[in-house]
């Protein structure tokens, strides 16, 4: 049986656990045992759900349950998500909301002074990825114009608005509808903008 070091998780709130397996025939037992050993008060699960999906029933419930001072605990970082953008946005959101994060296998524990650096690193990763999307979009449009291709009529949302809207939703937890209203477009237009740029949204 694989054993993991269980760190001291000092929080003013609750320890909330999250476990996930990708296929229906996989078992959650090892993850559940580790989360119980870490004294999680509640454990949310996704069974047979890919980590590539930003929106998952169990994860959505866990995120909606978390409050300032709580800690989200997982056995391994890839249980939370496989996309670097998704993980980075979630960790940045936790830092903004005063929520701690602990991954037992990797020894990530933001309740410690050194662990707080994790929030800054993941926030930097998230912004780096947005910078790359912005640069690729601008270069793509410039190349198309140079080739004499028609780029179509101007879209309601440019790349800057889409990236800022995505940051508001994923890192600050603002509902998509409210962000769309601020940008003076409908919910569907903003969602299409995210999809067009390959941006996932966590709830």
C-alpha positions in Angstrom: 0.0 0.0 0.0 1.4 3.4 -1.0 1.7 5.8 2.0 1.9 9.5 1.9 3.2 11.9 4.5 0.3 13.7 6.1 1.3 17.3 6.8 0.0 19.5 9.6 -2.9 21.5 8.1 -3.4 24.4 10.4 -6.6 26.3 9.4 -9.2 28.4 11.1 -11.9 26.8 9.0 -12.6 23.3 7.7 -10.6 20.7 5.8 -12.6 19.9 2.7 -11.4 16.9 0.6 -11.8 16.2 -3.1 -11.3 12.9 -4.9 -11.6 12.0 -8.5 -11.1 9.0 -10.8 -11.3 9.2 -14.6 -13.0 5.9 -15.4 -15.9 4.0 -13.9 -13.8 0.9 -13.1 -11.2 2.8 -11.1 -11.5 2.9 -7.3 -11.6 5.9 -5.0 -10.6 4.0 -1.9 -6.9 5.1 -1.7 -7.8 8.7 -2.1 -10.7 8.5 0.4 -8.5 6.8 3.0 -5.8 9.5 2.6 -8.3 12.3 2.9 -9.9 10.8 6.0 -6.5 10.4 7.5 -5.9 14.1 6.8 -9.1 14.7 8.9 -11.2 16.2 6.2 -14.6 17.0 7.5 -16.3 16.7 4.2 -15.2 14.9 1.0 -16.6 15.5 -2.4 -16.1 13.0 -5.2 -16.2 12.7 -9.0 -16.3 9.1 -10.3 -15.6 8.4 -14.0 -15.0 12.1 -14.8 -12.0 13.3 -16.8 -9.6 15.8 -15.2 -9.6 17.7 -18.4 -13.1 18.9 -17.7 -13.1 22.2 -15.8 -16.7 21.8 -14.7 -17.4 18.6 -12.7 -20.3 18.0 -10.3 -18.2 17.0 -7.3 -15.6 19.7 -7.8 -18.3 22.3 -8.4 -20.0 21.4 -5.1 -16.6 21.5 -3.3 -15.8 24.9 -4.7 -19.2 26.3 -3.7 -18.8 24.9 -0.2 -15.3 26.4 0.5 -15.2 29.6 2.6 -12.4 31.9 3.7 -10.1 30.0 6.2 -11.0 26.5 4.8 -8.5 24.2 3.1 -9.1 22.1 0.0 -7.2 18.8 0.3 -6.4 16.4 -2.5 -4.3 13.3 -2.6 -2.5 14.3 -5.8 -2.4 17.5 -7.8 -3.7 15.8 -11.0 -6.9 14.8 -9.1 -7.8 18.5 -9.2 -7.1 19.0 -12.9 -4.8 18.2 -15.8 -4.8 21.5 -17.5 -2.1 23.9 -16.3 -4.4 26.9 -17.0 -7.2 25.4 -15.0 -5.0 24.5 -12.0 -3.3 27.9 -12.1 -6.6 29.7 -12.2 -8.0 27.6 -9.3 -4.9 28.2 -7.1 -5.0 31.9 -7.9 -8.7 32.0 -7.0 -8.0 30.2 -3.7 -5.3 32.8 -2.8 -7.7 35.6 -3.6 -10.5 34.1 -1.5 -8.3 33.2 1.5 -8.7 29.5 1.0 -5.7 27.2 1.6 -4.7 24.2 -0.6 -3.0 21.0 0.3 -1.8 18.2 -2.1 -0.6 15.3 0.0 1.5 13.4 -2.6 3.4 16.5 -3.7 3.7 18.0 -0.3 2.0 21.2 -1.3 0.6 22.9 1.8 -0.3 26.6 1.6 -1.1 26.8 5.3 2.7 27.0 5.9 4.7 30.2 5.3 6.7 28.6 2.5 3.6 27.1 1.0 2.2 30.5 0.3 4.7 30.9 -2.5 2.6 28.3 -4.4 -0.2 30.8 -4.9 2.2 33.4 -6.4 3.8 30.8 -8.7 0.4 29.5 -10.0 -0.9 33.0 -10.5 2.2 33.8 -12.5 1.7 30.6 -14.6 -1.9 31.7 -15.3 -0.9 35.1 -16.5 2.0 33.7 -18.6 -0.5 31.4 -20.4 -2.8 34.4 -21.1 0.1 36.4 -22.4 0.9 33.5 -24.8 -2.7 33.3 -26.0 -2.8 37.1 -26.5 0.5 37.0 -28.5 -0.6 34.1 -30.7 -3.9 35.7 -31.5 -2.3 39.0 -32.5 0.4 37.3 -34.5 -2.2 35.1 -36.2 -4.3 38.2 -37.3 -1.2 40.0 -38.5 -0.1 37.0 -40.6 -3.6 36.6 -42.1 -3.6 40.3 -43.1 -0.1 40.0 -44.6 -1.3 37.1 -46.7 -4.2 39.2 -47.9 -6.9 37.1 -46.2 -10.1 38.6 -45.0 -10.4 38.4 -41.2 -14.1 39.1 -41.1 -16.0 41.8 -39.4 -14.8 42.9 -36.0 -16.0 40.7 -33.1 -18.0 42.1 -30.2 -15.2 41.1 -27.9 -11.5 41.5 -28.7 -8.8 39.3 -27.2 -8.1 41.7 -24.3 -11.8 41.7 -23.2 -12.0 37.9 -23.4 -8.8 37.3 -21.4 -9.9 39.9 -18.7 -13.4 38.3 -18.6 -11.9 34.9 -18.1 -9.6 36.1 -15.3 -12.6 37.7 -13.5 -14.6 34.4 -13.8 -11.8 31.9 -12.9 -9.7 33.9 -10.4 -12.3 36.0 -8.7 -15.3 33.7 -9.0 -17.5 36.4 -10.6 -20.5 34.7 -12.4 -20.2 34.7 -16.2 -23.5 36.6 -16.5 -22.2 39.5 -14.4 -18.9 39.7 -16.4 -20.8 39.6 -19.7 -23.0 42.4 -18.5 -20.0 44.5 -17.6 -18.6 43.9 -21.1 -22.0 44.7 -22.6 -22.5 41.4 -24.3 -24.7 38.4 -23.6 -23.7 35.3 -21.7 -23.5 33.2 -24.8 -21.1 35.7 -26.6 -18.7 35.6 -23.7 -18.8 31.8 -23.5 -18.1 31.5 -27.2 -15.2 33.9 -26.8 -13.7 31.6 -24.1 -14.2 28.5 -26.2 -12.7 30.2 -29.3 -9.5 30.9 -27.4 -9.4 27.5 -25.8 -10.1 28.8 -22.3 -11.9 26.6 -19.8 -14.0 27.9 -16.9 -14.1 26.5 -13.4 -17.3 27.1 -11.4 
